[in-house]
Amino acid sequence: MTELDEILAHLVDNVDGTMMAAVGGMDGLLVEQYPHNNTDLSATTAELTNVLNNSRTAFMQGLEGGDLREVIVTSENLVGYTRLLNEDFFCLLVLDALGNIGKARLYSDQAVRHILEVFA
C-alpha cells in the first residue's frame, strides 16, 4: 500500500458512511482511489473537474468570494464531498446518504497537508 493509499484508507475507515476516497487532478485525471474495487472513479473525477472549475469561476469571479475550498453534491443515495487541496488537486469522499459530512470536513482538512507532502 502506498502512502497515498494509506491516507485515503484512513479517510474511508474513519469518516462514518464513507465508501470511497480519491485524489484527482484539476486536469480531470484520477490520481489515486481507495478502495481499489469494481467501482472506477475515473469518469466521476473527470466530470467533477467541470463542476469544480465552474464553481470556482462563479464564486471567485462572479461573486468575488475568494478561493473555492469545498463542494458538496448530494443525490438520493450518495453524498460527494470534495476539498480542493491546491490549484492542481482535490480530494473526493463518496459517502452514503447518512454519511457524516462534519467528519468528512474535519478529516479531509487534516489530510490536506499529508497528501500534498506525498506530491512534494
KAUR-V438089 format. One record per pair of residues at least 12 apart in sequence whose ideal C-beta (glycine too) atoms are under 10 Angstrom apart, sorted by sequence separation. I is the first residue (numbers start at 1). J is the second residue. If there is no record, write none. Layout:
i->I j->J
i->I j->J
This chain:
i->8 j->20
i->9 j->21
i->21 j->33
i->22 j->34
i->30 j->42
i->33 j->45
i->56 j->68
i->59 j->71
i->70 j->82
i->71 j->83
i->80 j->92
i->81 j->93
i->82 j->94
i->93 j->105
i->8 j->21
i->20 j->33
i->21 j->34
i->29 j->42
i->30 j->43
i->55 j->68
i->69 j->82
i->70 j->83
i->71 j->84
i->80 j->93
i->81 j->94
i->91 j->104
i->7 j->21
i->8 j->22
i->20 j->34
i->21 j->35
i->28 j->42
i->30 j->44
i->31 j->45
i->68 j->82
i->69 j->83
i->70 j->84
i->79 j->93
i->80 j->94
i->81 j->95
i->93 j->107
i->8 j->23
i->20 j->35
i->28 j->43
i->30 j->45
i->53 j->68
i->55 j->70
i->56 j->71
i->69 j->84
i->79 j->94
i->80 j->95
i->93 j->108
i->5 j->21
i->7 j->23
i->18 j->34
i->19 j->35
i->20 j->36
i->29 j->45
i->30 j->46
i->52 j->68
i->55 j->71
i->68 j->84
i->78 j->94
i->79 j->95
i->91 j->107
i->92 j->108
i->20 j->37
i->24 j->41
i->28 j->45
i->29 j->46
i->67 j->84
i->78 j->95
i->79 j->96
i->91 j->108
i->19 j->37
i->22 j->40
i->23 j->41
i->24 j->42
i->27 j->45
i->28 j->46
i->30 j->48
i->78 j->96
i->79 j->97
i->81 j->99
i->90 j->108
i->91 j->109
i->93 j->111
i->4 j->23
i->20 j->39
i->22 j->41
i->27 j->46
i->28 j->47
i->52 j->71
i->67 j->86
i->71 j->90
i->73 j->92
i->77 j->96
i->78 j->97
i->79 j->98
i->81 j->100
i->19 j->39
i->21 j->41
i->22 j->42
i->24 j->44
i->25 j->45
i->28 j->48
i->29 j->49
i->51 j->71
i->67 j->87
i->70 j->90
i->77 j->97
i->79 j->99
i->81 j->101
i->91 j->111
i->12 j->33
i->13 j->34
i->20 j->41
i->24 j->45
i->25 j->46
i->28 j->49
i->70 j->91
i->71 j->92
i->72 j->93
i->73 j->94
i->74 j->95
i->76 j->97
i->78 j->99
i->79 j->100
i->83 j->104
i->91 j->112
i->12 j->34
i->22 j->44
i->23 j->45
i->24 j->46
i->26 j->48
i->27 j->49
i->28 j->50
i->51 j->73
i->68 j->90
i->75 j->97
i->79 j->101
i->81 j->103
i->82 j->104
i->83 j->105
i->11 j->34
i->12 j->35
i->22 j->45
i->26 j->49
i->48 j->71
i->72 j->95
i->74 j->97
i->81 j->104
i->85 j->108
i->89 j->112
i->8 j->32
i->10 j->34
i->20 j->44
i->24 j->48
i->25 j->49
i->28 j->52
i->80 j->104
i->81 j->105
i->83 j->107
i->91 j->115
i->7 j->32
i->8 j->33
i->9 j->34
i->24 j->49
i->28 j->53
i->48 j->73
i->79 j->104
i->83 j->108
i->90 j->115
i->8 j->34
i->9 j->35
i->22 j->48
i->26 j->52
i->82 j->108
i->83 j->109
i->85 j->111
i->86 j->112
i->89 j->115
i->4 j->31
i->5 j->32
i->7 j->34
i->8 j->35
i->26 j->53
i->55 j->82
i->74 j->101
i->81 j->108
i->85 j->112
i->89 j->116
i->4 j->32
i->5 j->33
i->6 j->34
i->24 j->52
i->56 j->84
i->83 j->111
i->84 j->112
i->85 j->113
i->88 j->116
i->3 j->32
i->4 j->33
i->5 j->34
i->51 j->80
i->55 j->84
i->72 j->101
i->83 j->112
i->86 j->115
i->2 j->32
i->4 j->34
i->5 j->35
i->26 j->56
i->52 j->82
i->85 j->115
i->86 j->116
i->89 j->119
i->5 j->36
i->51 j->82
i->56 j->87
i->70 j->101
i->85 j->116
i->88 j->119
i->2 j->34
i->48 j->80
i->52 j->84
i->72 j->104
i->83 j->115
i->1 j->34
i->49 j->82
i->72 j->105
i->86 j->119
i->48 j->82
i->70 j->104
i->85 j->119
i->1 j->36
i->70 j->105
i->44 j->80
i->69 j->105
i->45 j->82
i->52 j->90
i->70 j->108
i->70 j->109
i->52 j->92
i->69 j->109
i->49 j->90
i->48 j->90
i->48 j->92
i->45 j->90
i->45 j->92
i->44 j->92
i->44 j->94
i->41 j->92
i->41 j->94
i->39 j->94
i->31 j->88
i->20 j->78
i->24 j->82
i->26 j->84
i->31 j->89
i->19 j->78
i->26 j->85
i->31 j->90
i->33 j->92
i->20 j->80
i->21 j->81
i->22 j->82
i->25 j->85
i->26 j->86
i->31 j->91
i->17 j->78
i->18 j->79
i->24 j->85
i->26 j->87
i->27 j->88
i->33 j->94
i->17 j->79
i->23 j->85
i->26 j->88
i->27 j->89
i->30 j->92
i->18 j->81
i->25 j->88
i->26 j->89
i->24 j->88
i->25 j->89
i->26 j->90
i->24 j->89
i->25 j->90
i->15 j->81
i->23 j->89
i->24 j->90
i->23 j->90
i->24 j->91
i->22 j->90
i->23 j->91
i->24 j->92
i->22 j->91
i->23 j->92
i->11 j->81
i->21 j->91
i->22 j->92
i->21 j->92
i->22 j->93
i->20 j->92
i->21 j->93
i->22 j->94
i->20 j->93
i->21 j->94
i->19 j->93
i->20 j->94
i->21 j->95
i->18 j->93
i->19 j->94
i->20 j->95
i->17 j->93
i->18 j->94
i->19 j->95
i->17 j->94
i->18 j->95
i->19 j->96
i->15 j->93
i->17 j->95
i->18 j->96
i->16 j->95
i->17 j->96
i->11 j->91
i->15 j->95
i->16 j->96
i->17 j->97
i->19 j->99
i->11 j->92
i->12 j->93
i->17 j->98
i->18 j->99
i->11 j->93
i->12 j->94
i->16 j->98
i->17 j->99
i->18 j->100
i->8 j->91
i->12 j->95
i->16 j->99
i->17 j->100
i->21 j->104
i->32 j->115
i->7 j->91
i->8 j->92
i->15 j->99
i->16 j->100
i->17 j->101
i->31 j->115
i->8 j->93
i->15 j->100
i->16 j->101
i->18 j->103
i->14 j->100
i->15 j->101
i->16 j->102
i->17 j->103
i->18 j->104
i->21 j->107
i->32 j->118
i->15 j->102
i->16 j->103
i->17 j->104
i->21 j->108
i->31 j->118
i->15 j->103
i->16 j->104
i->23 j->111
i->31 j->119
i->14 j->103
i->15 j->104
i->18 j->107
i->14 j->104
i->15 j->105
i->18 j->108
i->21 j->111
i->15 j->106
i->11 j->103
i->14 j->106
i->15 j->107
i->23 j->115
i->11 j->104
i->14 j->107
i->15 j->108
i->13 j->107
i->12 j->107
i->23 j->118
i->11 j->107
i->14 j->110
i->23 j->119
i->10 j->107
i->11 j->108
i->11 j->110
i->10 j->110
i->11 j->111
i->10 j->111
i->7 j->110
i->8 j->111
i->7 j->111
i->10 j->114
i->11 j->115
i->7 j->112
i->7 j->114
i->8 j->115
i->6 j->114
i->7 j->115
i->4 j->114
i->7 j->117
i->3 j->114
i->4 j->115
i->7 j->118
i->3 j->115
i->6 j->118
i->5 j->118
i->3 j->117
i->4 j->118
i->3 j->118
i->4 j->119
i->2 j->118
